[in-house]
């Protein structure tokens, strides 16, 4: 399955978002996603299987628990595909960063007065 086919599903994107914060158990993932998307446990398990089979997530056994983590390498193909489009948002993000720094500096100056 192509990376964008995997990422095209909002449940799988959410699972990856959760995993981007660190390793989580299948129970923790299932609980959060079931509540947010109102889907069954078998449906969440199916999405986790797709993430595993696509290489976007790793799973390891720890006792009777299954712990999931993101495989960042699999996301590199997405990153490479996005490369030509970065020119559309990177200058705007740099400008935003400059404005935020100006605002912080201005507040600091005002607080020192």
The first five atom37 places (N, CA, C, CB, O) and aatype in JSON, in Angstrom:
{
  "aatype": [20, 20, 20, 20, 20, 20, 20, 20, 20, 20, 20, 20, 20, 20, 20, 20, 20, 20, 20, 20, 20, 20, 20, 20, 20, 20, 20, 20, 20, 20, 20, 20, 20, 20, 20, 20, 20, 20, 20, 20, 20, 20, 20, 20, 20, 20, 20, 20, 20, 20, 20, 20, 20, 20, 20, 20, 20, 20, 20, 20, 20, 20, 20, 20, 20, 20, 20, 20, 20, 20, 20, 20, 20, 20, 20, 20, 20, 20, 20, 20, 20, 20, 20, 20, 20, 20, 20, 20, 20, 20, 20, 20, 20, 20, 20, 20, 20, 20, 20, 20, 20, 20, 20, 20, 20, 20, 20, 20, 20, 20, 20, 20, 20],
  "atom_mask": [
    [1, 1, 1, 1, 1],
    [1, 1, 1, 1, 1],
    [1, 1, 1, 1, 1],
    [1, 1, 1, 1, 1],
    [1, 1, 1, 1, 1],
    [1, 1, 1, 1, 1],
    [1, 1, 1, 1, 1],
    [1, 1, 1, 1, 1],
    [1, 1, 1, 1, 1],
    [1, 1, 1, 1, 1],
    [1, 1, 1, 1, 1],
    [1, 1, 1, 1, 1],
    [1, 1, 1, 1, 1],
    [1, 1, 1, 1, 1],
    [1, 1, 1, 1, 1],
    [1, 1, 1, 1, 1],
    [1, 1, 1, 1, 1],
    [1, 1, 1, 1, 1],
    [1, 1, 1, 1, 1],
    [1, 1, 1, 1, 1],
    [1, 1, 1, 1, 1],
    [1, 1, 1, 1, 1],
    [1, 1, 1, 1, 1],
    [1, 1, 1, 1, 1],
    [1, 1, 1, 1, 1],
    [1, 1, 1, 1, 1],
    [1, 1, 1, 1, 1],
    [1, 1, 1, 1, 1],
    [1, 1, 1, 1, 1],
    [1, 1, 1, 1, 1],
    [1, 1, 1, 1, 1],
    [1, 1, 1, 1, 1],
    [1, 1, 1, 1, 1],
    [1, 1, 1, 1, 1],
    [1, 1, 1, 1, 1],
    [1, 1, 1, 1, 1],
    [1, 1, 1, 1, 1],
    [1, 1, 1, 1, 1],
    [1, 1, 1, 1, 1],
    [1, 1, 1, 1, 1],
    [1, 1, 1, 1, 1],
    [1, 1, 1, 1, 1],
    [1, 1, 1, 1, 1],
    [1, 1, 1, 1, 1],
    [1, 1, 1, 1, 1],
    [1, 1, 1, 1, 1],
    [1, 1, 1, 1, 1],
    [1, 1, 1, 1, 1],
    [1, 1, 1, 1, 1],
    [1, 1, 1, 1, 1],
    [1, 1, 1, 1, 1],
    [1, 1, 1, 1, 1],
    [1, 1, 1, 1, 1],
    [1, 1, 1, 1, 1],
    [1, 1, 1, 1, 1],
    [1, 1, 1, 1, 1],
    [1, 1, 1, 1, 1],
    [1, 1, 1, 1, 1],
    [1, 1, 1, 1, 1],
    [1, 1, 1, 1, 1],
    [1, 1, 1, 1, 1],
    [1, 1, 1, 1, 1],
    [1, 1, 1, 1, 1],
    [1, 1, 1, 1, 1],
    [1, 1, 1, 1, 1],
    [1, 1, 1, 1, 1],
    [1, 1, 1, 1, 1],
    [1, 1, 1, 1, 1],
    [1, 1, 1, 1, 1],
    [1, 1, 1, 1, 1],
    [1, 1, 1, 1, 1],
    [1, 1, 1, 1, 1],
    [1, 1, 1, 1, 1],
    [1, 1, 1, 1, 1],
    [1, 1, 1, 1, 1],
    [1, 1, 1, 1, 1],
    [1, 1, 1, 1, 1],
    [1, 1, 1, 1, 1],
    [1, 1, 1, 1, 1],
    [1, 1, 1, 1, 1],
    [1, 1, 1, 1, 1],
    [1, 1, 1, 1, 1],
    [1, 1, 1, 1, 1],
    [1, 1, 1, 1, 1],
    [1, 1, 1, 1, 1],
    [1, 1, 1, 1, 1],
    [1, 1, 1, 1, 1],
    [1, 1, 1, 1, 1],
    [1, 1, 1, 1, 1],
    [1, 1, 1, 1, 1],
    [1, 1, 1, 1, 1],
    [1, 1, 1, 1, 1],
    [1, 1, 1, 1, 1],
    [1, 1, 1, 1, 1],
    [1, 1, 1, 1, 1],
    [1, 1, 1, 1, 1],
    [1, 1, 1, 1, 1],
    [1, 1, 1, 1, 1],
    [1, 1, 1, 1, 1],
    [1, 1, 1, 1, 1],
    [1, 1, 1, 1, 1],
    [1, 1, 1, 1, 1],
    [1, 1, 1, 1, 1],
    [1, 1, 1, 1, 1],
    [1, 1, 1, 1, 1],
    [1, 1, 1, 1, 1],
    [1, 1, 1, 1, 1],
    [1, 1, 1, 1, 1],
    [1, 1, 1, 1, 1],
    [1, 1, 1, 1, 1],
    [1, 1, 1, 1, 1],
    [1, 1, 1, 1, 1],
    [1, 1, 1, 1, 1]
  ],
  "atom_positions": [
    [[0.85, -1.17, 0.0], [0.0, 0.0, 0.0], [0.9, 1.24, 0.0], [-0.97, 0.0, 1.23], [1.86, 1.31, 0.76]],
    [[0.59, 2.19, -0.84], [1.37, 3.43, -0.94], [1.15, 4.28, 0.31], [0.96, 4.23, -2.21], [0.09, 4.23, 0.94]],
    [[2.17, 5.04, 0.67], [2.11, 5.86, 1.89], [0.9, 6.78, 1.91], [3.38, 6.7, 2.02], [0.27, 6.94, 2.96]],
    [[0.56, 7.37, 0.78], [-0.58, 8.29, 0.78], [-1.91, 7.56, 0.88], [-0.56, 9.14, -0.48], [-2.89, 8.14, 1.35]],
    [[-1.96, 6.31, 0.46], [-3.16, 5.51, 0.69], [-3.34, 5.25, 2.18], [-3.08, 4.17, -0.09], [-4.46, 5.31, 2.7]],
    [[-2.25, 4.98, 2.85], [-2.3, 4.75, 4.29], [-2.69, 6.04, 5.01], [-0.93, 4.24, 4.81], [-3.56, 6.03, 5.88]],
    [[-2.04, 7.15, 4.64], [-2.28, 8.43, 5.3], [-3.61, 9.07, 4.91], [-1.16, 9.37, 5.0], [-4.04, 10.03, 5.54]],
    [[-4.24, 8.56, 3.87], [-5.51, 9.13, 3.41], [-6.66, 8.89, 4.37], [-5.86, 8.56, 2.08], [-7.7, 9.54, 4.27]],
    [[-6.49, 7.98, 5.3], [-7.56, 7.67, 6.25], [-7.37, 8.47, 7.54], [-7.59, 6.15, 6.55], [-6.29, 8.43, 8.13]],
    [[-8.4, 9.19, 7.99], [-8.24, 10.01, 9.2], [-7.95, 9.21, 10.47], [-9.48, 10.82, 9.4], [-7.28, 9.72, 11.37]],
    [[-8.44, 7.99, 10.55], [-8.17, 7.18, 11.74], [-6.68, 6.83, 11.79], [-9.04, 5.88, 11.75], [-6.05, 6.92, 12.84]],
    [[-6.12, 6.42, 10.66], [-4.7, 6.07, 10.63], [-3.82, 7.3, 10.86], [-4.33, 5.41, 9.3], [-2.78, 7.21, 11.52]],
    [[-4.24, 8.44, 10.32], [-3.47, 9.66, 10.59], [-3.49, 9.96, 12.08], [-4.04, 10.87, 9.8], [-2.46, 10.34, 12.65]],
    [[-4.63, 9.8, 12.72], [-4.73, 10.08, 14.16], [-3.87, 9.11, 14.96], [-6.19, 9.98, 14.64], [-3.2, 9.5, 15.91]],
    [[-3.88, 7.84, 14.57], [-3.04, 6.86, 15.25], [-1.56, 7.27, 15.16], [-3.24, 5.46, 14.65], [-0.83, 7.19, 16.14]],
    [[-1.13, 7.71, 13.98], [0.25, 8.16, 13.83], [0.53, 9.42, 14.64], [0.56, 8.41, 12.35], [1.61, 9.57, 15.21]],
    [[-0.44, 10.32, 14.7], [-0.28, 11.52, 15.53], [-0.06, 11.13, 16.99], [-1.51, 12.45, 15.4], [0.82, 11.67, 17.66]],
    [[-0.85, 10.2, 17.47], [-0.7, 9.74, 18.85], [0.67, 9.1, 19.06], [-1.82, 8.73, 19.21], [1.33, 9.34, 20.07]],
    [[1.09, 8.3, 18.09], [2.37, 7.62, 18.21], [3.56, 8.56, 18.06], [2.46, 6.53, 17.18], [4.67, 8.24, 18.48]],
    [[3.33, 9.71, 17.45], [4.44, 10.67, 17.3], [4.9, 11.19, 18.65], [4.01, 11.84, 16.4], [6.01, 11.72, 18.77]],
    [[4.07, 11.05, 19.67], [4.43, 11.49, 21.02], [5.24, 10.44, 21.76], [3.17, 11.83, 21.82], [5.83, 10.72, 22.81]],
    [[5.27, 9.22, 21.22], [6.02, 8.15, 21.87], [5.25, 6.84, 21.81], [6.33, 8.5, 23.32], [4.11, 6.79, 21.36]],
    [[5.9, 5.8, 22.27], [5.34, 4.45, 22.25], [4.07, 4.37, 23.08], [6.37, 3.45, 22.75], [4.01, 4.89, 24.2]],
    [[3.05, 3.71, 22.53], [1.78, 3.51, 23.23], [1.31, 2.08, 23.07], [0.7, 4.49, 22.71], [1.64, 1.41, 22.09]],
    [[0.55, 1.62, 24.04], [0.0, 0.27, 23.95], [-1.2, 0.26, 23.01], [-0.4, -0.26, 25.35], [-1.82, 1.29, 22.75]],
    [[-1.5, -0.92, 22.51], [-2.66, -1.04, 21.63], [-3.93, -0.65, 22.39], [-2.79, -2.49, 21.09], [-4.85, -0.08, 21.8]],
    [[-3.97, -0.93, 23.68], [-5.14, -0.55, 24.49], [-5.31, 0.95, 24.58], [-5.03, -1.13, 25.88], [-6.42, 1.46, 24.46]],
    [[-4.2, 1.67, 24.79], [-4.26, 3.14, 24.86], [-4.7, 3.73, 23.52], [-2.9, 3.72, 25.27], [-5.53, 4.63, 23.47]],
    [[-4.13, 3.2, 22.44], [-4.51, 3.69, 21.1], [-5.97, 3.4, 20.82], [-3.62, 3.03, 20.03], [-6.71, 4.27, 20.34]],
    [[-6.39, 2.18, 21.11], [-7.76, 1.78, 20.84], [-8.74, 2.62, 21.63], [-7.96, 0.31, 21.16], [-9.75, 3.07, 21.09]],
    [[-8.46, 2.84, 22.88], [-9.35, 3.63, 23.74], [-9.54, 5.04, 23.19], [-8.8, 3.68, 25.17], [-10.67, 5.52, 23.09]],
    [[-8.44, 5.69, 22.85], [-8.52, 7.06, 22.36], [-9.26, 7.14, 21.02], [-7.11, 7.65, 22.21], [-10.15, 7.97, 20.84]],
    [[-8.88, 6.28, 20.1], [-9.46, 6.34, 18.75], [-10.92, 5.9, 18.75], [-8.65, 5.46, 17.79], [-11.73, 6.46, 18.01]],
    [[-11.27, 4.91, 19.56], [-12.68, 4.5, 19.63], [-13.55, 5.65, 20.1], [-12.84, 3.29, 20.58], [-14.64, 5.86, 19.58]],
    [[-13.06, 6.38, 21.08], [-13.83, 7.5, 21.62], [-13.95, 8.63, 20.6], [-13.18, 8.03, 22.9], [-15.03, 9.2, 20.41]],
    [[-12.86, 8.95, 19.94], [-12.85, 10.08, 19.0], [-13.63, 9.79, 17.72], [-11.43, 10.45, 18.64], [-14.31, 10.67, 17.19]],
    [[-13.54, 8.56, 17.22], [-14.14, 8.23, 15.93], [-15.39, 7.35, 16.05], [-13.13, 7.53, 15.06], [-16.06, 7.07, 15.06]],
    [[-15.69, 6.94, 17.27], [-16.86, 6.08, 17.52], [-16.84, 4.85, 16.61], [-18.16, 6.87, 17.3], [-17.81, 4.56, 15.92]],
    [[-15.71, 4.14, 16.65], [-15.58, 2.91, 15.88], [-15.29, 1.76, 16.84], [-14.45, 3.03, 14.8], [-14.97, 1.98, 18.01]],
    [[-15.41, 0.55, 16.36], [-15.24, -0.63, 17.2], [-13.77, -0.96, 17.4], [-15.96, -1.83, 16.59], [-12.89, -0.48, 16.68]],
    [[-13.52, -1.78, 18.4], [-12.15, -2.25, 18.66], [-11.6, -3.02, 17.47], [-12.11, -3.12, 19.92], [-10.44, -2.81, 17.11]],
    [[-12.38, -3.92, 16.83], [-11.84, -4.61, 15.65], [-11.48, -3.65, 14.5], [-12.85, -5.64, 15.16], [-10.54, -3.9, 13.75]],
    [[-12.22, -2.56, 14.38], [-11.9, -1.59, 13.33], [-10.57, -0.9, 13.62], [-13.03, -0.54, 13.21], [-9.77, -0.69, 12.71]],
    [[-10.34, -0.56, 14.89], [-9.05, 0.05, 15.27], [-7.93, -0.95, 15.02], [-9.06, 0.51, 16.78], [-6.87, -0.59, 14.51]],
    [[-8.15, -2.2, 15.38], [-7.14, -3.24, 15.16], [-6.8, -3.36, 13.68], [-7.63, -4.6, 15.7], [-5.64, -3.57, 13.32]],
    [[-7.79, -3.24, 12.83], [-7.56, -3.31, 11.38], [-6.67, -2.14, 10.93], [-8.9, -3.29, 10.61], [-5.77, -2.33, 10.12]],
    [[-6.93, -0.95, 11.44], [-6.11, 0.22, 11.09], [-4.67, 0.04, 11.59], [-6.73, 1.52, 11.68], [-3.72, 0.4, 10.9]],
    [[-4.52, -0.51, 12.79], [-3.18, -0.77, 13.32], [-2.45, -1.8, 12.47], [-3.26, -1.25, 14.77], [-1.24, -1.69, 12.25]],
    [[-3.17, -2.79, 12.0], [-2.57, -3.81, 11.12], [-2.06, -3.17, 9.84], [-3.59, -4.93, 10.79], [-0.96, -3.49, 9.38]],
    [[-2.85, -2.28, 9.26], [-2.43, -1.59, 8.03], [-1.18, -0.76, 8.29], [-3.57, -0.7, 7.5], [-0.27, -0.73, 7.46]],
    [[-1.13, -0.08, 9.43], [0.06, 0.71, 9.76], [1.28, -0.19, 9.91], [-0.16, 1.5, 11.05], [2.37, 0.16, 9.46]],
    [[1.1, -1.35, 10.53], [2.22, -2.3, 10.67], [2.67, -2.81, 9.31], [1.81, -3.49, 11.57], [3.86, -2.8, 9.0]],
    [[1.71, -3.27, 8.51], [2.05, -3.87, 7.22], [2.64, -2.86, 6.25], [0.81, -4.49, 6.6], [3.43, -3.23, 5.38]],
    [[2.27, -1.6, 6.38], [2.82, -0.57, 5.5], [4.21, -0.13, 5.97], [1.88, 0.64, 5.45], [4.93, 0.57, 5.24]],
    [[4.59, -0.55, 7.17], [5.88, -0.17, 7.72], [5.88, 1.16, 8.44], [6.88, -0.14, 6.63], [6.94, 1.64, 8.83]],
    [[4.72, 1.77, 8.63], [4.66, 3.06, 9.3], [4.67, 2.93, 10.81], [3.42, 3.8, 8.86], [4.93, 3.91, 11.52]],
    [[4.39, 1.75, 11.31], [4.4, 1.52, 12.75], [5.07, 0.19, 13.05], [2.96, 1.55, 13.33], [4.96, -0.77, 12.29]],
    [[5.77, 0.16, 14.16], [6.37, -1.07, 14.68], [5.55, -1.5, 15.88], [7.89, -0.86, 15.08], [4.95, -0.68, 16.58]],
    [[5.53, -2.79, 16.11], [4.89, -3.31, 17.31], [5.86, -4.27, 17.99], [3.53, -4.02, 16.98], [6.58, -5.02, 17.33]],
    [[5.87, -4.22, 19.31], [6.68, -5.16, 20.06], [5.85, -5.67, 21.24], [8.02, -4.51, 20.56], [5.03, -4.95, 21.81]],
    [[6.1, -6.9, 21.55], [5.39, -7.52, 22.67], [6.14, -7.24, 23.97], [5.22, -9.04, 22.46], [7.37, -7.32, 24.03]],
    [[5.36, -6.91, 24.99], [5.9, -6.76, 26.35], [4.91, -7.46, 27.26], [6.12, -5.23, 26.76], [3.89, -6.89, 27.66]],
    [[5.21, -8.7, 27.57], [4.25, -9.51, 28.31], [3.03, -9.75, 27.43], [3.84, -8.82, 29.64], [3.16, -10.22, 26.3]],
    [[1.86, -9.42, 27.96], [0.65, -9.59, 27.15], [0.23, -8.28, 26.46], [-0.5, -10.1, 28.03], [-0.83, -8.21, 25.85]],
    [[1.07, -7.26, 26.57], [0.79, -5.97, 25.93], [1.49, -5.89, 24.57], [1.23, -4.8, 26.84], [2.53, -6.5, 24.36]],
    [[0.89, -5.12, 23.67], [1.51, -4.82, 22.38], [1.77, -3.32, 22.36], [0.59, -5.27, 21.17], [0.85, -2.51, 22.48]],
    [[3.05, -2.96, 22.21], [3.44, -1.57, 22.21], [3.79, -1.12, 20.8], [4.64, -1.34, 23.15], [4.58, -1.76, 20.1]],
    [[3.17, -0.02, 20.39], [3.35, 0.52, 19.04], [4.22, 1.75, 19.07], [1.99, 0.85, 18.41], [4.23, 2.51, 20.04]],
    [[4.96, 1.93, 17.98], [5.77, 3.14, 17.79], [5.81, 3.47, 16.31], [7.22, 2.95, 18.36], [5.53, 2.61, 15.46]],
    [[6.15, 4.71, 16.0], [6.23, 5.16, 14.61], [7.55, 4.7, 14.02], [6.1, 6.71, 14.52], [8.59, 4.7, 14.69]],
    [[7.51, 4.32, 12.76], [8.73, 4.05, 12.0], [8.95, 5.26, 11.11], [8.63, 2.7, 11.15], [8.35, 5.36, 10.04]],
    [[9.81, 6.17, 11.54], [10.02, 7.43, 10.82], [10.56, 7.2, 9.42], [10.97, 8.32, 11.59], [10.3, 8.0, 8.52]],
    [[11.31, 6.15, 9.22], [11.89, 5.88, 7.9], [10.82, 5.75, 6.83], [12.73, 4.62, 7.94], [11.0, 6.22, 5.71]],
    [[9.71, 5.13, 7.17], [8.64, 4.95, 6.19], [8.01, 6.27, 5.79], [7.57, 4.01, 6.74], [7.43, 6.38, 4.71]],
    [[8.12, 7.28, 6.65], [7.54, 8.59, 6.34], [8.47, 9.44, 5.47], [7.22, 9.33, 7.62], [8.08, 10.51, 5.0]],
    [[9.7, 8.98, 5.27], [10.64, 9.74, 4.44], [10.16, 9.86, 3.0], [12.01, 9.09, 4.47], [10.42, 10.88, 2.35]],
    [[9.47, 8.85, 2.5], [8.96, 8.94, 1.11], [7.94, 10.07, 1.0], [8.32, 7.6, 0.67], [7.88, 10.75, -0.02]],
    [[7.15, 10.27, 2.03], [6.19, 11.37, 2.05], [6.94, 12.69, 2.1], [5.22, 11.25, 3.27], [6.6, 13.64, 1.39]],
    [[7.96, 12.75, 2.93], [8.78, 13.95, 3.05], [9.43, 14.31, 1.71], [9.85, 13.76, 4.14], [9.44, 15.47, 1.3]],
    [[9.97, 13.3, 1.04], [10.6, 13.55, -0.28], [9.56, 14.05, -1.28], [11.27, 12.26, -0.81], [9.85, 14.94, -2.08]],
    [[8.37, 13.49, -1.25], [7.33, 13.91, -2.19], [6.93, 15.36, -1.93], [6.11, 12.99, -2.08], [6.63, 16.1, -2.87]],
    [[6.92, 15.77, -0.68], [6.52, 17.13, -0.31], [7.58, 18.19, -0.63], [6.21, 17.18, 1.16], [7.27, 19.38, -0.7]],
    [[8.83, 17.77, -0.83], [9.94, 18.69, -1.02], [9.65, 19.81, -2.03], [11.15, 17.93, -1.47], [9.9, 20.97, -1.7]],
    [[9.14, 19.55, -3.21], [8.91, 20.64, -4.17], [7.83, 21.64, -3.74], [8.55, 20.06, -5.51], [7.75, 22.74, -4.28]],
    [[7.0, 21.24, -2.78], [5.89, 22.1, -2.35], [6.25, 22.98, -1.16], [4.71, 21.25, -2.0], [5.51, 23.91, -0.83]],
    [[7.38, 22.7, -0.53], [7.77, 23.47, 0.64], [7.93, 24.96, 0.34], [9.07, 22.94, 1.19], [7.73, 25.8, 1.22]],
    [[8.27, 25.28, -0.89], [8.47, 26.69, -1.25], [7.19, 27.5, -1.04], [8.92, 26.8, -2.7], [7.26, 28.73, -0.94]],
    [[6.06, 26.85, -0.99], [4.8, 27.56, -0.79], [4.58, 27.99, 0.65], [3.65, 26.69, -1.24], [3.96, 29.03, 0.9]],
    [[5.09, 27.22, 1.6], [4.82, 27.57, 2.99], [6.06, 27.96, 3.81], [4.14, 26.44, 3.66], [5.92, 28.65, 4.82]],
    [[7.24, 27.54, 3.41], [8.41, 27.85, 4.23], [8.66, 29.36, 4.38], [9.62, 27.2, 3.63], [8.96, 29.8, 5.49]],
    [[8.56, 30.17, 3.31], [8.76, 31.61, 3.51], [7.73, 32.21, 4.46], [8.7, 32.34, 2.17], [8.05, 33.11, 5.25]],
    [[6.51, 31.73, 4.39], [5.45, 32.24, 5.27], [5.72, 31.84, 6.72], [4.07, 31.72, 4.83], [5.48, 32.63, 7.63]],
    [[6.2, 30.64, 6.92], [6.53, 30.22, 8.28], [7.72, 31.0, 8.83], [6.83, 28.72, 8.31], [7.76, 31.32, 10.02]],
    [[8.68, 31.29, 7.97], [9.83, 32.09, 8.4], [9.38, 33.49, 8.78], [10.91, 32.15, 7.3], [9.85, 34.05, 9.78]],
    [[8.47, 34.06, 7.99], [7.95, 35.4, 8.3], [7.18, 35.38, 9.61], [7.05, 35.92, 7.15], [7.3, 36.3, 10.42]],
    [[6.4, 34.35, 9.83], [5.66, 34.22, 11.08], [6.63, 34.12, 12.27], [4.74, 32.98, 11.03], [6.4, 34.74, 13.3]],
    [[7.68, 33.34, 12.11], [8.67, 33.21, 13.17], [9.29, 34.57, 13.51], [9.77, 32.21, 12.76], [9.52, 34.89, 14.67]],
    [[9.57, 35.36, 12.48], [10.12, 36.7, 12.68], [9.15, 37.58, 13.46], [10.47, 37.36, 11.34], [9.55, 38.29, 14.38]],
    [[7.88, 37.52, 13.08], [6.87, 38.34, 13.77], [6.69, 37.91, 15.21], [5.54, 38.27, 13.03], [6.49, 38.75, 16.09]],
    [[6.74, 36.65, 15.47], [6.62, 36.15, 16.84], [7.8, 36.64, 17.67], [6.54, 34.6, 16.87], [7.64, 37.09, 18.81]],
    [[8.99, 36.57, 17.1], [10.19, 37.04, 17.81], [10.08, 38.54, 18.09], [11.46, 36.75, 17.0], [10.45, 38.99, 19.18]],
    [[9.59, 39.31, 17.13], [9.4, 40.75, 17.34], [8.42, 41.01, 18.48], [8.89, 41.43, 16.05], [8.66, 41.86, 19.34]],
    [[7.33, 40.28, 18.47], [6.33, 40.44, 19.53], [6.91, 40.13, 20.9], [5.13, 39.56, 19.27], [6.66, 40.86, 21.86]],
    [[7.68, 39.05, 21.0], [8.3, 38.69, 22.27], [9.29, 39.76, 22.72], [9.02, 37.33, 22.15], [9.33, 40.14, 23.89]],
    [[10.07, 40.25, 21.77], [11.04, 41.3, 22.09], [10.33, 42.56, 22.56], [11.93, 41.61, 20.87], [10.76, 43.19, 23.53]],
    [[9.25, 42.92, 21.89], [8.49, 44.12, 22.25], [7.89, 43.98, 23.66], [7.37, 44.39, 21.22], [7.93, 44.93, 24.44]],
    [[7.35, 42.81, 23.97], [6.8, 42.59, 25.31], [7.87, 42.68, 26.38], [6.11, 41.23, 25.39], [7.64, 43.25, 27.45]],
    [[9.05, 42.11, 26.09], [10.16, 42.19, 27.03], [10.56, 43.63, 27.29], [11.35, 41.4, 26.51], [10.81, 44.02, 28.43]],
    [[10.63, 44.43, 26.22], [10.99, 45.85, 26.35], [9.95, 46.59, 27.2], [11.1, 46.52, 24.94], [10.3, 47.38, 28.07]],
    [[8.67, 46.3, 26.94], [7.59, 46.96, 27.7], [7.6, 46.54, 29.16], [6.24, 46.65, 27.08], [7.32, 47.35, 30.04]],
    [[7.92, 45.28, 29.43], [7.96, 44.8, 30.82], [9.13, 45.4, 31.58], [8.05, 43.28, 30.86], [9.04, 45.57, 32.79]],
    [[10.22, 45.72, 30.89], [11.39, 46.29, 31.54], [11.18, 47.75, 31.89], [12.59, 46.15, 30.65], [11.91, 48.29, 32.73]],
    [[10.23, 48.38, 31.28], [9.96, 49.81, 31.54], [9.3, 50.0, 32.84], [9.13, 50.41, 30.47], [9.0, 51.14, 33.21]]
  ]
}
